[in-house]
Each structure stands twice: as structure tokens, then as C-alpha cells.
Amino acid sequence: MPMLVTVDNSLQLFMGWEGVGLASFLLIHFWFTRLQADKAATKAMPVNQVGDFGLAPGISGCFTLFQTVDFSTVFTRASAPRNSWISCNMRLNAITLICILFLIGAVGKSAQI
């Protein structure tokens, strides 16, 4: 958990993210002889993977758009106006799509799906 909240780039954030997911699974599955704990741990893994599905493409999109994974550089470059559009039957601003992917990641990690 400390790694997740103290890092300064998104690759280390993803490593901490995966560590929290693994720790969550292991904590739930600690009493593996109990059927309810086993079922809950088995259910927790796919829900955490939904969060990973949001965060990993969001980081990839951030790197593609800004050419860096460092938070301070990304925030500096994101404040500058930019005309980056993604067209798939609708025009969607690239930064908006990245924010939606990060939102999916946060919602998936907090198991609100």
C-alpha cells in the first residue's frame, strides 16, 4: 500500500496496484478451508481484474499521448491545450478517454461494480 500512494510514476503505481490486489486476495483467502472465504476470494480476483483493465490501458494511453510516465511531466503537459481526438463512431478527446479508463480502474479496485 505505501508503494501505491508514494510513487512518482505510473509504472510503479501499477506494480503497487497489483500488490494491493494480490494482498487483498491473500487476505480474503487466508481461511481457505472455509467454503465462504474460498468463494469470496475467487469472486474478488475477477473484480480486481476489471480495475486492472481500466488502469493498464489508461497508463498506455498516457504514455502514448505524453511520451512519459512521470506524474509531474504528465500533469504539466496535460494542462496545455491539445487537439488529440480518437474517432470510433464518435469523437472523443484522448484525455477524456484516459480519465474514463482511470475511473474504471478506481471503481474496479474499490469493488463498486
Backbone bond lengths (Angstrom), bond angles and torsions (degrees), N, CA, C in turn:
res aa  C-N    CA-C-N  psi(-1)  N-CA   C-N-CA  omega(-1)  CA-C   N-CA-C  phi
1 M - - - 1.448 - - 1.529 111.82 -
2 P 1.330 119.92 -42.95 1.470 118.18 178.54 1.527 112.51 -60.20
3 M 1.330 116.27 -35.43 1.466 118.72 178.96 1.525 110.30 -63.99
4 L 1.318 116.71 -37.77 1.457 121.31 -178.36 1.524 112.01 -62.61
5 V 1.316 117.69 -37.50 1.463 119.90 -173.48 1.523 114.95 -99.90
6 T 1.334 118.73 -6.74 1.460 119.40 -176.92 1.520 114.76 -114.26
7 V 1.317 118.69 -0.48 1.467 120.48 -176.54 1.524 110.66 -77.07
8 D 1.340 115.65 163.44 1.460 119.86 -179.30 1.523 113.13 -118.39
9 N 1.331 118.10 10.99 1.462 119.69 172.92 1.521 109.68 -145.09
10 S 1.314 115.79 160.30 1.454 119.83 -170.80 1.525 114.05 -76.72
11 L 1.319 119.51 -21.91 1.464 119.71 176.89 1.527 111.04 -69.23
12 Q 1.322 116.77 -43.00 1.460 119.45 176.14 1.525 110.38 -68.52
13 L 1.325 117.08 -33.29 1.457 120.66 175.71 1.521 109.81 -60.29
14 F 1.332 117.31 -42.42 1.460 120.64 -179.89 1.529 110.85 -65.54
15 M 1.323 117.21 -37.59 1.469 119.79 177.09 1.530 110.48 -64.14
16 G 1.321 117.66 -42.73 1.455 121.25 175.64 1.518 111.97 -65.11
17 W 1.323 116.10 -36.80 1.467 123.39 177.57 1.528 109.98 -59.32
18 E 1.345 115.77 -47.14 1.462 120.67 179.05 1.525 110.69 -66.87
19 G 1.327 116.80 -35.87 1.459 120.21 177.55 1.519 112.04 -63.55
20 V 1.319 117.10 -40.63 1.466 120.84 177.53 1.527 110.13 -65.70
21 G 1.329 117.10 -39.85 1.465 120.29 177.44 1.518 111.83 -62.98
22 L 1.324 116.36 -43.24 1.464 120.71 178.49 1.525 110.87 -65.45
23 A 1.327 116.97 -43.67 1.467 120.51 178.71 1.524 110.94 -62.55
24 S 1.323 116.87 -38.47 1.460 120.97 177.76 1.527 110.56 -62.21
25 F 1.335 116.34 -46.73 1.463 120.41 179.03 1.522 110.76 -61.04
26 L 1.335 116.86 -46.59 1.462 120.03 -177.63 1.525 111.87 -66.41
27 L 1.323 116.83 -35.09 1.457 120.18 178.24 1.528 111.18 -67.59
28 I 1.323 116.53 -42.91 1.463 120.34 178.97 1.527 110.13 -67.43
29 H 1.326 116.52 -37.91 1.466 121.69 -174.01 1.531 112.44 -88.45
30 F 1.322 118.34 9.49 1.463 121.31 -176.45 1.523 111.35 -58.10
31 W 1.310 116.79 -45.24 1.467 120.70 177.98 1.526 108.58 -92.29
32 F 1.327 116.27 66.97 1.463 120.88 -173.74 1.525 112.95 -65.97
33 T 1.323 118.36 -16.48 1.465 119.78 178.87 1.524 111.70 -76.80
34 R 1.310 117.06 -18.22 1.472 120.59 177.13 1.523 108.99 -85.37
35 L 1.299 116.44 129.08 1.464 121.69 -176.12 1.523 111.48 -62.73
36 Q 1.329 117.68 -40.63 1.459 121.20 -178.75 1.534 111.41 -64.92
37 A 1.311 117.91 -40.37 1.469 120.98 177.87 1.519 110.43 -67.01
38 D 1.321 116.92 -38.50 1.460 120.76 178.98 1.526 110.86 -64.50
39 K 1.328 116.93 -43.90 1.472 120.66 178.27 1.527 111.32 -65.51
40 A 1.319 117.15 -40.41 1.470 120.64 -179.63 1.523 110.86 -65.31
41 A 1.322 117.40 -40.29 1.469 120.37 178.65 1.517 110.56 -66.72
42 T 1.326 116.73 -39.41 1.462 120.70 178.63 1.524 110.80 -66.12
43 K 1.316 117.27 -31.75 1.460 121.06 177.69 1.535 111.67 -77.92
44 A 1.319 117.56 -29.67 1.467 121.39 -177.30 1.523 112.12 -70.80
45 M 1.313 117.43 -32.95 1.469 119.82 -177.28 1.527 112.92 -62.87
46 P 1.348 120.67 -51.07 1.473 118.84 179.18 1.527 113.02 -62.63
47 V 1.327 117.16 -33.93 1.464 119.64 178.79 1.525 109.84 -65.26
48 N 1.326 117.58 -40.28 1.468 120.62 176.22 1.519 111.29 -66.15
49 Q 1.325 117.75 -32.03 1.463 120.69 178.75 1.528 111.10 -67.75
50 V 1.327 117.81 -30.15 1.468 120.66 174.89 1.526 109.24 -62.82
51 G 1.316 116.46 -41.92 1.460 120.19 176.17 1.517 112.13 -62.97
52 D 1.336 116.31 -38.36 1.467 120.31 177.02 1.519 110.62 -65.62
53 F 1.331 116.77 -36.58 1.465 121.08 178.80 1.523 110.99 -62.68
54 G 1.303 118.19 -30.97 1.457 120.45 177.31 1.520 112.69 -80.70
55 L 1.315 116.81 -42.09 1.465 119.79 -174.44 1.528 112.97 -73.15
56 A 1.322 117.86 -44.67 1.476 120.46 -175.90 1.532 112.52 -61.78
57 P 1.347 119.96 -49.19 1.472 118.05 176.05 1.526 112.84 -66.56
58 G 1.331 117.41 -29.28 1.461 119.85 176.08 1.519 111.54 -64.13
59 I 1.330 116.82 -42.12 1.467 121.08 176.92 1.522 109.97 -65.99
60 S 1.337 116.86 -41.84 1.472 120.22 178.42 1.523 111.02 -62.28
61 G 1.324 116.50 -42.91 1.461 120.22 177.92 1.514 111.97 -64.34
62 C 1.319 116.56 -39.11 1.465 121.40 177.16 1.519 110.42 -62.03
63 F 1.327 116.66 -44.01 1.459 120.07 179.65 1.526 110.94 -67.15
64 T 1.329 117.08 -39.96 1.465 120.72 179.28 1.523 110.86 -63.72
65 L 1.314 117.09 -41.65 1.457 121.32 -176.14 1.528 112.69 -77.76
66 F 1.323 117.77 -41.30 1.467 121.25 -172.45 1.528 114.27 -107.97
67 Q 1.325 118.54 -7.79 1.469 123.99 179.00 1.526 113.40 61.83
68 T 1.307 117.50 26.69 1.465 121.74 177.21 1.526 108.95 -158.08
69 V 1.334 115.43 159.71 1.457 120.39 174.94 1.532 111.29 -114.31
70 D 1.318 117.17 0.76 1.462 122.89 179.81 1.531 109.64 -74.23
71 F 1.331 116.89 128.15 1.459 120.98 -174.77 1.523 113.07 -61.02
72 S 1.318 118.27 -46.05 1.465 119.86 -175.91 1.528 111.14 -63.18
73 T 1.325 117.76 -39.14 1.464 120.85 178.17 1.519 111.01 -68.73
74 V 1.328 116.70 -41.79 1.470 120.22 178.83 1.519 110.18 -61.62
75 F 1.341 117.95 -44.88 1.462 120.58 -179.10 1.522 111.53 -65.45
76 T 1.324 117.06 -36.27 1.462 120.57 177.77 1.522 110.69 -66.40
77 R 1.317 116.49 -45.86 1.463 120.34 -178.56 1.524 112.36 -73.04
78 A 1.315 118.13 -28.41 1.463 120.74 -179.30 1.519 111.71 -70.99
79 S 1.326 117.50 -25.91 1.462 119.74 -179.10 1.524 112.09 -75.11
80 A 1.326 117.54 -19.53 1.469 120.74 177.67 1.527 109.25 -77.20
81 P 1.336 117.32 138.49 1.465 119.22 178.62 1.527 110.62 -60.82
82 R 1.309 116.06 140.32 1.451 121.03 -174.47 1.533 108.29 -146.70
83 N 1.307 116.48 137.43 1.461 121.23 177.30 1.520 109.54 -104.96
84 S 1.303 117.27 74.96 1.457 122.65 177.50 1.518 107.60 -113.67
85 W 1.302 115.63 112.13 1.457 120.88 -176.64 1.515 110.40 -119.15
86 I 1.298 115.99 145.21 1.457 122.40 174.57 1.516 106.24 -115.58
87 S 1.324 116.52 124.98 1.463 120.64 -177.98 1.518 110.12 -111.12
88 C 1.284 116.78 114.11 1.468 122.51 169.98 1.530 105.74 -142.99
89 N 1.330 114.67 79.70 1.466 125.25 -175.96 1.528 112.78 68.26
90 M 1.319 117.88 -2.02 1.463 121.86 173.69 1.518 107.69 -158.38
91 R 1.307 115.57 148.40 1.463 119.06 178.12 1.518 108.50 -83.40
92 L 1.310 114.57 126.06 1.451 120.63 -178.62 1.521 108.31 -132.20
93 N 1.295 116.01 125.93 1.459 120.63 177.99 1.529 108.70 -63.49
94 A 1.328 117.24 135.98 1.468 121.92 -176.44 1.527 111.62 -61.52
95 I 1.325 117.42 -39.29 1.466 119.99 179.71 1.529 110.29 -66.83
96 T 1.329 117.23 -36.55 1.460 120.65 176.73 1.520 110.69 -63.37
97 L 1.325 117.27 -43.07 1.462 120.98 178.67 1.527 111.08 -63.10
98 I 1.321 117.11 -42.09 1.469 120.61 178.35 1.531 110.03 -62.43
99 C 1.323 117.21 -41.51 1.471 120.81 178.25 1.527 111.37 -64.16
100 I 1.335 117.40 -38.75 1.466 121.14 177.34 1.527 110.15 -63.87
101 L 1.331 116.97 -41.60 1.465 120.23 178.35 1.526 111.12 -64.04
102 F 1.331 117.42 -41.16 1.467 120.04 176.77 1.532 110.88 -65.05
103 L 1.327 117.31 -35.78 1.463 120.79 176.93 1.526 110.68 -64.83
104 I 1.343 116.86 -42.73 1.466 120.36 176.55 1.527 109.74 -59.50
105 G 1.327 116.16 -40.55 1.462 119.89 177.85 1.518 112.50 -61.85
106 A 1.314 117.04 -45.60 1.468 120.49 -179.08 1.523 111.56 -66.80
107 V 1.319 116.50 -41.19 1.464 120.57 179.42 1.526 110.14 -65.93
108 G 1.326 116.69 -41.65 1.462 119.97 178.72 1.518 112.52 -65.81
109 K 1.314 117.20 -38.43 1.468 120.09 -179.22 1.524 111.03 -69.98
110 S 1.314 117.10 -33.85 1.461 118.92 179.96 1.527 111.59 -87.59
111 A 1.340 116.55 6.51 1.473 123.68 174.95 1.522 112.26 58.60
112 Q 1.310 116.46 42.66 1.457 120.69 179.26 1.524 112.61 -98.90
113 I 1.315 116.64 14.08 1.472 119.65 -178.73 1.505 110.04 -89.93
